[in-house]
Amino acid sequence: MINRRGFLGSIAIPAGFAANMLENKTLAGAAETLEAYGNFHSSPEEMAQDEDFWVHVQHAFTVDRSVLNLNNGGVCPATAAVQDAQKRYLDFSNTTPVYSMWRVLEPQRETVRKKLARVFGCDPEEIALTRNASEGLQILQFGFDSHDSEHLPHNFTRDTVAYTGTHDNDTAAGWLDQLAPEQYRSVLDYVGGDGAEAHWDLIRSILNHSMKTHSDLVSQGCSF
């Protein structure tokens, strides 16, 4: 079982990288920072106890120091460098929105994608720019309003990643329990189930593309 010291040690390098982005706001600077930390030879235990190192990391963020945040799974704080960049581009967008957003910024998306591909050593076609994490996923619970929905399995492409739902949705069992009778029947007709274990019928319908949540696998309802 991982202990506190081991946990802190395991995140030291990524945290240090984020901190150094304050001074290296370009992709070239990021690459230099990665190379520098690749040559860092302190053990995780030593880094976990290096207060000078962690003060540097702390200063990279603008979080409320009076609150201890242990939940970064849904929304995590951005570094000050990222916030500054967002504000800078927002200010520029509002100077002349039709021109600055559509004629200047939007055409740069492909340039950004190519630069990211070079940093990660992959083809630009392997980089997808989305507005948020779930935009690049298919969520089965969203699919039953239309037969043409991209969230239904018969419309999936080979490389699709699908979920029955996300942490923002109810569990599969809880969602099914709240459907109107005609909606419930329509869902069962689509996934081919008899209702005995309807949540499993949902999971099976996307089995070749899916990521399963623990609460769905144990048939947990919405009271979880």
N, C-alpha and C positions, 0 to 999 in steps of 0.2 A: 504494500500500500504506500502511495506517495505521501511524504510528509511535507510540512510547511517549507522547510529549507530546500527540499528537492524541487517543490513547485516553483518557488521564487527563482531558483537557479535555472530552471527550464525556460523561464520567460525573460531572463536577463538580456539575452542578445536581441530578441525582437523589440523589447522595450528601449534598449539603447539605440537601436536603429531609428525608432520613431523619434527619440529625443534629438538625435543628430540631424534629422530632417529640418529642424529649426534653422540650422546654418547651411544646409544643402538642399535648396528648394527646387533643384532641377534633377532630371533623371541621371545626368552625369554625376551630380553630387551624391545621389542615392547609391549609384554603383560604387563610388569611392568609399562610401560609408560601409557598404556590405563587405567590400574587400578588406577594410580595416578591421572589422569585427571578425572576419574569417581568420585573421591572424591573432586573435585575442586568446591567450593561453591560460587565463585563470580558470580554476575549476568552478562548477556551479555553486559549490559551498562557499568559495571565496567571494564570488560575485554577489551572492545573496546577502553577505554581511558587509559589503563595501558601501558604506553610507555616502561617500562622495559620489560614487556612481549613481546611486538611486536619487540623490538630490538633483543631479543633472537630468535624470529621467522625469522627475516630478515637475521640474520647471518647463518641460515641454508641453504640459497640459494646463488648461485653465479651469480645472474642476474645483468644486467646492471642497475645501480642505476640512470642513467640519463634518462631512458625511463620508463614511467608508462604503464605497461601492464595490460589491462582490458580484454584481450581475451585469456582465458585459455581453451576454449571449444574444439579447435582442437588440439593444442599442448601446454602443460603446462610445466613449468620448473621442473626438478627433483632436489631433495635436493642434497647437496654436498656429503652426505653419499652414496646415490644411484650412483652418478657419480663416486665416488671412487671405489665402488664395481664393476661397469661396467669396469672401466679401469684396475682393478686388474685381473678380469677374462679374459679380452682381452689380457693383457700381458701374462697371463698363457697359453692362447690358442695358442699364437704365439711362445711359446718355442719349442714345437714339435707338430704341429697341428693335425696330424693323430692320435697320441697317446692321447694328452691332451684333444682334443675335443670329439673323438669317444669312447675312452676307459675310460676316467675319468669323463668328464663333462656330456656327454649325459646320461649315466646310472643314474646320480643323479637327473634327472628330476622327476622320480617317488618319490624319497625321498622328494624332495621339495614339490611336490603335497600333500603328506601325512602330512607334517609339516604344510602346509597352511590349510589343512582341520582341523587339531587339533586346530589351532588358531581361525578359524571361526566356529568351533563347528559343522562341517558337515561331510558327507561321502566323501572320496577322489574322488569318481565318480562324485561328484557335482562340482569339480574344473577342469577347462579347462585352459591349458597353451597355449596361442596363441601368435603369433608374434605381432599382433596389434588388435585393437578392431573389425575391420570389417572382420577379418579372421574367426570369429565365427558366422558371419551372412550370409544370402543369399541375394544377390542384384539382383532384377529381371532384371535390364537393362543389366547385364552381361550374361544373360542366353540364348540369342537367337542365339548364334553361333553353338550350338549343342543341339540336342534333349536329349542327355544324361547329359546335364549340371546340376550340383547340385543346380544351381540358379533358375531352373524352378520348379513351384509348384508341378508337378506330381512326382518329385523326393524328395520332402520334407519329413522329418520324423515328427512324432507327436510333438516333442519339438522344432521344427525349429522356429527361429525368422527371419523374412524377411522384407526387405525394397524395395520400388520401386527404390530408389537410395539413396545416402548419400550426405553429404554436399560437397563431392568432385565431385559429378556428376551433370549433368544438371537436371532441374526439369523434371517431367514426360512429361508435355506438350512440353517443350523445346526439350527434347530428341526425342519425336515422330516427331516433326516438321522437325528435321534434318535427319531423315531416308530417304534412297532411296525408291522410290515407291514400289519396290518388297519386301524390308525389312518391310516396313510399313504394307503391306498386310499380310505378314507372321506373324507379331506380332498380328494383329487383328484376324487372323484365329485361332491363339493359344488361345487368351484370350476370344474369342467369342463375339467380338464387331462389330458394324456397322460403327464405326468411328465418330459418332455424339458426343460422349464424351469419346474419346479414353483413356484419362488419368484416368477416372473413371473405365474403363474396366480393366486397369492395376491394379488399387487398389483392385477391386473386386476379381481378380484372386488370390490374396494372402491374402484375407481378414481374414481368420482364423489364420494367422501366422504373421500378419504385424504390423509394426509401421509406421504410416502415417506422412508425413511432411506437414506443413501448406501450403507451396507453391504449393504442389500437390493438396491439397484439394480445393484450390481457383483457380485452373487451371492457375497458373502463368507461363508465358513463360520464356525463357532464358534471357530476358532483366532485370529480377528481380534483 
